[in-house]
Amino acid sequence: MAWNLKRWEVYFLISIYIFSVAIRLAPKLMVDPHLPAFQGDVWYRICMAQYIFDHGRLPEPDIRYLSYGFVPMWYPPLSVTFLAVLSRITALDIPTVVTRVIPFLEAFSPLSIYFLARYLYNKHIAVYSTVILAATPSFIYWTGIADPQSFLLLLIPLYVLWFIKYAKGEYGTISLVIMGIILGIGFLFHLSYFVLILVLLMVLIYFAANDNTRRPLIAFLVLVGISQMVAFWWWYPRDLYWWWIKGLTSSSGYYTPLKHFFEFGAIPALLGTVGMVYLAVKRNKYFALLGLWIIPLFLETQNETILQLVGHIELSWETLMKPLEGFRFYCFLAQPVSIAAGVLVWKLIQRISARVVFSGVLVLLAINLVTYDIAFDLVNAGINRSEYDAAVWYRENSPKNALIIADYYRAQMIAGVCGGKALLGGLFPLRNVDYPYIQAPGQVQNDLYVLYTTEDAEEALQIITRYKITHVFYSRNLETTGYFGTYLQEEKWGLEIPLDKFFTEWFTVVYRDENTLIFKVNQ
């Protein structure tokens, strides 16, 4: 049976869970709990959760674009509501929930691959696959920064397993309805719901190639239909499919293929690649299944590279062409790759020695994690406590209609602390809408960069008036790590900021510590 576990299997999964908690939580315990790793829009989610905590309702319209025009609440509401509820239950502020509570939930994410690998192959391969997945750097990272996709990553292997068993007639209609409802909850949790749908589509193609189409096709359509109905109240009134496909954009994070290889995790990538070659040579019956699972995810990791090669990098604005930065798909790719890697390890053990091979794999995985410096990545906040304290002061000492500016990282953090009240969205311009300054390719980031770097107070005031800015944030760290995401910024990090323009009659210093200033604009 796919779900029945022997005692040693339970102990094994518990040990993987403990390892997964430790590797995600231990680095965070060494730093301030209010400084989560800055990636995957963590502060944007905190911002929405803080708004829900403060007001008891969803942030409608969307906070990110509030300064430019109406954009509906396009982000799945359940995950940010969940953060607000956890904050209420634990009496911890939301950043602390993110860094101290969520790791215990994220640690479940590698466990589900065990059940699928055991069903497809055997318990030994399931063990090796789970160990490799749990130690894949990109999987740890993207399930270690409080990104709600961890929930969908937990679900994907379980849905593939259920789908296979349903297609073979091992499950009935009741389970189909239940799985559709759970899938709908996943949709309300994170948009990687569509990755799960894509994976199930690949499994459907696998069955079609093996002359088993009718039952899995009906199951696929019912799953999608029920899940869409569960979330209908959210996406339909807001016309969100139009916004996802035509209106919104994602940021760019172009990586070369070699950088992709090392960012994914060199050892798991090598083991998985050789494992897939072995399965192909042996014409293993599940090679096609794993291959179909891998291909679209691999192509997504290389989306910007492919668009450059075909000479249409402008399509990177289109969410259907580039839904996210390629590296955001590593964690999804890691799942089928880990199964192929597990097969390879099992075959090597049969030829050599279990102790030698498995010990060697563990050592290589450990070295890979150390060289990857996973502990640093999990706590790389991009801001410091002094800046966070300034944001807390601003939350408590500014009116509801206040609007502060900062660089990309600090503006997101301030909005997270305040549940808004910061100018956001510049790195995510809109398409097919007639909103000033934010329409792609957008000019917000250019304007903010000019505001900070100009020596002309009147030029700065023109930009301040344009966006109805009430406060300006300054930190010494802006000069070394400030990021505006504009071609005007010659160096990726840092900029020279002439402060004299802010010490004029048009501005008043309302907050000051050793490294941080907040200026109020004198209306």
Secondary structure as the mmCIF struct_conf table of DSSP 4:
data_model
#
loop_
_struct_conf.conf_type_id
_struct_conf.id
_struct_conf.beg_label_comp_id
_struct_conf.beg_label_asym_id
_struct_conf.beg_label_seq_id
_struct_conf.end_label_comp_id
_struct_conf.end_label_asym_id
_struct_conf.end_label_seq_id
BEND BEND1 TRP A 3 TRP A 3
HELX_RH_AL_P HELX_RH_AL_P1 ARG A 7 LEU A 29
TURN_TY1_P TURN_TY1_P1 MET A 30 MET A 30
BEND BEND2 VAL A 31 VAL A 31
TURN_TY1_P TURN_TY1_P2 PRO A 33 HIS A 34
TURN_TY1_P TURN_TY1_P3 GLY A 40 ASP A 41
HELX_RH_AL_P HELX_RH_AL_P2 VAL A 42 HIS A 55
BEND BEND3 GLY A 56 ARG A 57
BEND BEND4 GLU A 60 PRO A 61
HELX_RH_3T_P HELX_RH_3T_P1 ILE A 63 TYR A 65
TURN_TY1_P TURN_TY1_P4 LEU A 66 TYR A 68
BEND BEND5 GLY A 69 GLY A 69
BEND BEND6 TYR A 75 TYR A 75
HELX_RH_AL_P HELX_RH_AL_P3 PRO A 77 THR A 90
TURN_TY1_P TURN_TY1_P5 ALA A 91 ALA A 91
HELX_RH_AL_P HELX_RH_AL_P4 ILE A 94 THR A 96
HELX_RH_PI_P HELX_RH_PI_P1 VAL A 97 VAL A 101
HELX_RH_AL_P HELX_RH_AL_P5 ILE A 102 GLU A 106
TURN_TY1_P TURN_TY1_P6 ALA A 107 LEU A 111
HELX_RH_AL_P HELX_RH_AL_P6 SER A 112 LEU A 120
BEND BEND7 TYR A 121 TYR A 121
HELX_RH_AL_P HELX_RH_AL_P7 LYS A 123 ALA A 134
TURN_TY1_P TURN_TY1_P7 ALA A 135 ALA A 135
HELX_RH_AL_P HELX_RH_AL_P8 PRO A 137 TRP A 142
TURN_TY1_P TURN_TY1_P8 THR A 143 THR A 143
BEND BEND8 GLY A 144 ILE A 145
TURN_TY1_P TURN_TY1_P9 PRO A 148 PRO A 148
HELX_RH_AL_P HELX_RH_AL_P9 GLN A 149 ALA A 167
TURN_TY1_P TURN_TY1_P10 LYS A 168 GLY A 169
BEND BEND9 GLU A 170 TYR A 171
HELX_RH_AL_P HELX_RH_AL_P10 THR A 173 PHE A 189
TURN_TY1_P TURN_TY1_P11 LEU A 191 SER A 192
HELX_RH_AL_P HELX_RH_AL_P11 TYR A 193 ALA A 209
TURN_TY1_P TURN_TY1_P12 ASN A 210 ASP A 211
HELX_RH_AL_P HELX_RH_AL_P12 ARG A 214 VAL A 230
TURN_TY1_P TURN_TY1_P13 ALA A 231 ALA A 231
HELX_RH_AL_P HELX_RH_AL_P13 PHE A 232 TRP A 235
TURN_TY1_P TURN_TY1_P14 TYR A 236 ASP A 239
HELX_RH_AL_P HELX_RH_AL_P14 LEU A 240 TRP A 242
HELX_RH_PI_P HELX_RH_PI_P2 TRP A 243 GLY A 247
HELX_RH_AL_P HELX_RH_AL_P15 PRO A 257 PHE A 264
HELX_RH_AL_P HELX_RH_AL_P16 ALA A 266 VAL A 281
TURN_TY1_P TURN_TY1_P15 LYS A 282 ARG A 283
TURN_TY1_P TURN_TY1_P16 LYS A 285 TYR A 286
HELX_RH_AL_P HELX_RH_AL_P17 PHE A 287 THR A 301
TURN_TY1_P TURN_TY1_P17 GLN A 302 GLN A 302
HELX_RH_AL_P HELX_RH_AL_P18 ASN A 303 LEU A 309
TURN_TY1_P TURN_TY1_P18 VAL A 310 GLY A 311
HELX_RH_3T_P HELX_RH_3T_P2 ILE A 313 TRP A 317
BEND BEND10 GLU A 318 GLU A 318
TURN_TY1_P TURN_TY1_P19 THR A 319 MET A 321
BEND BEND11 PRO A 323 LEU A 324
HELX_RH_3T_P HELX_RH_3T_P3 GLY A 326 PHE A 329
HELX_RH_AL_P HELX_RH_AL_P19 TYR A 330 ARG A 351
BEND BEND12 ILE A 352 ILE A 352
HELX_RH_AL_P HELX_RH_AL_P20 ALA A 354 TYR A 372
TURN_TY1_P TURN_TY1_P20 ASP A 373 ASP A 373
HELX_RH_AL_P HELX_RH_AL_P21 ILE A 374 ASP A 377
TURN_TY1_P TURN_TY1_P21 LEU A 378 VAL A 379
BEND BEND13 GLY A 382 ILE A 383
HELX_RH_AL_P HELX_RH_AL_P22 ARG A 385 GLU A 396
BEND BEND14 ASN A 397 SER A 398
TURN_TY1_P TURN_TY1_P22 LYS A 400 ASN A 401
STRN STRN1 ILE A 404 ILE A 405
HELX_RH_AL_P HELX_RH_AL_P23 TYR A 408 CYS A 418
TURN_TY1_P TURN_TY1_P23 GLY A 419 GLY A 419
BEND BEND15 GLY A 420 GLY A 420
STRN STRN2 ALA A 422 ALA A 422
TURN_TY1_P TURN_TY1_P24 GLY A 426 LEU A 427
BEND BEND16 PHE A 428 PHE A 428
STRN STRN3 LEU A 430 LEU A 430
BEND BEND17 ARG A 431 ASN A 432
TURN_TY1_P TURN_TY1_P25 PRO A 436 ILE A 438
STRN STRN4 GLN A 439 GLN A 439
TURN_TY1_P TURN_TY1_P26 ALA A 440 PRO A 441
BEND BEND18 GLN A 443 GLN A 443
HELX_RH_AL_P HELX_RH_AL_P24 VAL A 444 THR A 453
BEND BEND19 GLU A 455 GLU A 455
HELX_RH_AL_P HELX_RH_AL_P25 ALA A 457 TYR A 467
TURN_TY1_P TURN_TY1_P27 LYS A 468 LYS A 468
STRN STRN5 HIS A 471 SER A 475
TURN_TY1_P TURN_TY1_P28 ARG A 476 ASN A 477
HELX_RH_AL_P HELX_RH_AL_P26 LEU A 478 THR A 481
TURN_TY1_P TURN_TY1_P29 TYR A 487 LEU A 488
BEND BEND20 GLU A 490 TRP A 493
HELX_RH_3T_P HELX_RH_3T_P4 ASP A 500 PHE A 502
BEND BEND21 PHE A 503 THR A 504
TURN_TY1_P TURN_TY1_P30 GLU A 505 TRP A 506
STRN STRN6 PHE A 507 ARG A 512
BEND BEND22 GLU A 514 ASN A 515
STRN STRN7 THR A 516 VAL A 521
#
